[in-house]
Amino acid sequence: MADVYAEFREVVNMSAADLKKWLGTEESQGVGQKSSAGAESVGHDSGRKIVHLLDKKKSALTEADEQHMHKVVGYVHRHLAQRPQGDVTETKWRYSLMNWGHDPLKD
């Protein structure tokens, strides 16, 4: 658990408050894969789970929490490797990463 927790805390560079605020924006809700019309995207759902994880004490984390932290770490690393050229400030690429708790402009 310690390794994935450390990696999770490294890749998630947004605070719970910042992420929660971001998830309420149109930009956040407008990106990502949706299972059906009108459904929440996978990334947006993940963002809500990340807010919960950030607010939780490390000692209270469950096996399901650990699995989601693995998923977040993997997604962020894969997505960062696909960085588009040029200014990424207002791109779906950045917005998608932010739904997963990582703002690439903070690096």
LONU-392918 format. One record per residue: x, y, z of N, C-alpha, C in turn. Coordinates in steps of 0.2 Angstrom, whole numbers, plus 2048, in hexadecimal, padded with zeros to 3 digits. Each point is the difference from the previous one (the first is absolute). Last residue first. Layout:
# LONU-392918
XYZXYZXYZ;...
# end
This chain:
# LONU-392918
81186A7BE8077FD8008058057FF;7E88047FF8038018078077FD800;7F17FE7ED803807800803802807;7F47EB7FB8078007FD803807800;7EE7F58118008057FB8078017FE;7F07EC80B8078027FF7FF8067FB;7EE7F28098038038058078037FF;7EE7F67F18047FA804804803806;7F580E7F17FA7FC8038037FB804;80F80D7F47FD8048067FB7FC803;8087F87EB8057FF8067FE803806;7F38057ED7FF7F98028057FE806;8028157F67FA8008047FF7F9802;8128047F28018038077FA7FF804;7FE7FA7EA8057FB803801803807;7F280C7F27FD7FA8038057FC803;80681A7FE7FF7FA7FC7FC7FA804;80A8198047F97FE7FF7FF7FB7FB;8178048077FC8048057F87FE800;8167F97F37FA7FC8027FB803805;8138077EB7FD8028067FA7FB802;8137F57F17FD8078007FD801807;8017E77F78058067FF7FC806801;7F87E980D8008047F9805805800;8007E98107FF8088008018037F8;8007E880B7FD8027FA7FF8087FF;8097F48138047FE7FB7FD8027F9;7F48048148068058008047FE7FA;7EF7F18057FD8067FD8068057FF;8047EC80C7FF7FF7F97FE8067FC;8038018188077FF7FC7FE7FF7F9;7ED80380D8048068008077FF7FC;7F27ED8047FD8047FC8048077FF;8077F08108017FD7FA7FD8057FA;7FC8058178088017FE8017FE7F9;7EA7FD8098028077FF8078017FD;7F97EA8067FC8027FA8028087FF;8077F78148047FD7FB7FD8027F9;7F48078138068038008057FD7FA;7EC7F58057FE8067FC807804800;8017ED80C7FF7FE7F97FF8067FC;8018038178067FE7FE8007FE7F8;7EC80380C8038077FF8077FF7FD;7F47ED8067FD8037FA8038077FF;8077F48138027FD7FA7FE8037FA;7FF8108147FE7FA7FF8047FD7FA;8058158137FF7FE7F97FE7F8800;80580E8147F97FE7FE7FF7FE7F9;8158098097FE7FA8047F97FD7FF;8088157F68037FA7FD7FF7FA804;7EE8148008067FE8038037FA7FD;7F08107F28007FB8048077FF803;7F98107EF7FD8028068017FA806;8077FD7E98048058037FE803807;7F37F07F38067FD803805805803;7EB8077F67FF7FC8068077FD803;80180B7EB7FE8058067FF7FC806;8037F37ED8068038037FF805805;7ED7F77F58037FB805807802803;7F580D7EF7FC8008078037FC805;80A8007EA8018068047FC800807;7FC7EF7F18067FF803802806804;7ED8027F27FF7FB8068067FF804;80380C7EC7FC8048057FE7FC806;80B7F57EE8048048047FD804805;7F37F27F28047FC804805805804;7E980B7F88067FD7FD8047FC805;7E58048018068038028067FC7FD;7E88017F38037FD806807804802;7F18047ED7FE8038068037FD806;8007F17EC7FE8077FF7FE802807;8107EC8027FA8017FC7FF808800;8147F88087FD7F97FF7FA8007FC;8158127FF7FA7FF8047FD7F97FE;81980E7FF7FC7FB7FE7FA7FF804;80E8187FE8007F98037FB7FB7FD;7FD81C8048067FC7FD7FF7F9803;7F28138068008007F98057FB7FD;7FD8078177FB7FC7FF7FF7FE7F8;8118108098017F98037FA7FB7FE;7FE8167F98067FD7FD8017F9802;7EF80E80A7FE7FD7FA8067FD7FC;80180281B8008047FA7FE7FC7FA;8037F78177FA8047FF7FF8047FA;8147F48087FB7FB7FE7F98047FF;81280C8098017FF7F97FB7FB7FD;8008058177FE8067FD8017FE7F8;8087F080E7F98008017FD8067FC;8177FE8017FD7FB7FC7F9800800;80C80E80F8018027F97FC7FB7FB;8017FB8177FB8067FE8018027F9;80E7EE8087F97FE7FF7FB8067FF;8198037F67FD7FF8077F97FD7FF;8137FC7EE7FB8048027FD7FF807;8117F37F48038068027FB805801;8057E57FD7FA804801802807803;8107EF7FC7FD8027F97FA804801;80C7F98138058037FC7FC8037F9;7F57F38118018068028058047FC;7FD7EA7FB7FA8037FF800808802;8127F18048008027F97F98047FE;8047F88168058057FF7FF8027F8;7F27EE8077FE8068038058067FF;8057EA7F97FB8037FC7FE807803;8107F480C8028027FA7FB8037FB;7FA7F78168048068008038037FA;7F37EB8027FC806800804806800;
# end
